[in-house]
Amino acid sequence: MVETALVLMVVLGLIFVIVDLSMAILAKVTLQHAVRSGVRYAVTSQVSGSLGQVASIKQVVQTQSMGFLSASDMSSYVKVTFYSV
């Protein structure tokens, strides 16, 4: 009985670590995809509706982030910078 409890604690701990790491990897990959989509959108110089180009890019990033970025997070976490060639 005691052996089962000790083994179960270790196994459950490993399972929780695996689940936690997989959620962190999911968040990272999702945000990378959202930024990549925003860059693709920016390269084409498109504008959605009456928004400006920067607001359109931020909207694409927010849409592709699957809820990881809210509208209030956009101003502090997402910066759009244009480089001249």
C-alpha positions as CSV (number, residue, x, y, z in Angstrom):
1,M,0.0,0.0,0.0
2,V,2.8,2.4,0.9
3,E,4.8,1.5,-2.2
4,T,1.8,2.2,-4.4
5,A,1.3,5.6,-2.9
6,L,5.0,6.5,-3.4
7,V,5.1,5.2,-7.0
8,L,1.8,7.0,-7.7
9,M,3.1,10.3,-6.5
10,V,6.1,10.0,-8.8
11,V,4.0,8.9,-11.8
12,L,1.4,11.7,-11.3
13,G,4.2,14.2,-10.8
14,L,5.7,13.2,-14.2
15,I,2.4,13.3,-15.9
16,F,1.7,16.8,-14.5
17,V,5.1,18.0,-15.7
18,I,4.6,16.6,-19.1
19,V,1.1,18.3,-19.4
20,D,2.5,21.6,-18.1
21,L,5.4,21.6,-20.6
22,S,3.2,20.6,-23.5
23,M,0.9,23.6,-22.7
24,A,3.9,25.9,-22.6
25,I,5.1,24.6,-26.0
26,L,1.6,25.0,-27.4
27,A,1.5,28.6,-26.3
28,K,4.9,29.3,-27.8
29,V,4.2,27.7,-31.1
30,T,0.8,29.4,-31.4
31,L,2.3,32.8,-30.7
32,Q,5.1,32.1,-33.2
33,H,2.5,31.2,-35.8
34,A,0.5,34.4,-35.1
35,V,3.5,36.6,-35.5
36,R,4.5,34.8,-38.7
37,S,1.0,35.4,-40.1
38,G,1.2,39.0,-39.1
39,V,4.5,39.4,-41.0
40,R,3.0,37.7,-44.1
41,Y,0.1,40.1,-43.9
42,A,2.4,43.1,-43.5
43,V,4.6,42.1,-46.5
44,T,1.6,42.3,-48.8
45,S,0.7,45.8,-47.6
46,Q,-2.9,44.9,-47.1
47,V,-5.4,46.9,-45.0
48,S,-8.6,45.4,-43.6
49,G,-11.6,47.7,-43.6
50,S,-11.1,51.2,-42.3
51,L,-8.2,50.3,-40.1
52,G,-4.7,51.5,-40.8
53,Q,-1.9,49.2,-41.7
54,V,-0.5,48.8,-38.2
55,A,-3.9,48.1,-36.7
56,S,-4.7,45.6,-39.4
57,I,-1.4,43.8,-38.7
58,K,-2.2,43.7,-35.0
59,Q,-5.7,42.4,-35.7
60,V,-4.3,39.5,-37.8
61,V,-1.9,38.7,-35.0
62,Q,-4.7,38.7,-32.4
63,T,-6.9,36.6,-34.6
64,Q,-4.2,34.0,-35.2
65,S,-3.2,33.8,-31.5
66,M,-6.2,31.6,-30.6
67,G,-7.0,33.7,-27.5
68,F,-3.5,33.9,-26.0
69,L,-3.4,37.7,-26.7
70,S,-6.4,39.8,-25.7
71,A,-7.1,43.3,-27.1
72,S,-5.6,44.9,-24.0
73,D,-2.4,42.8,-24.4
74,M,-1.9,44.0,-28.0
75,S,-0.6,47.5,-27.1
76,S,2.0,46.2,-24.6
77,Y,3.2,43.0,-26.3
78,V,2.9,43.6,-30.0
79,K,5.1,46.2,-31.7
80,V,5.1,46.9,-35.4
81,T,8.3,48.3,-36.9
82,F,8.9,49.1,-40.5
83,Y,12.4,49.0,-41.9
84,S,13.4,50.9,-45.0
85,V,15.4,49.2,-47.7
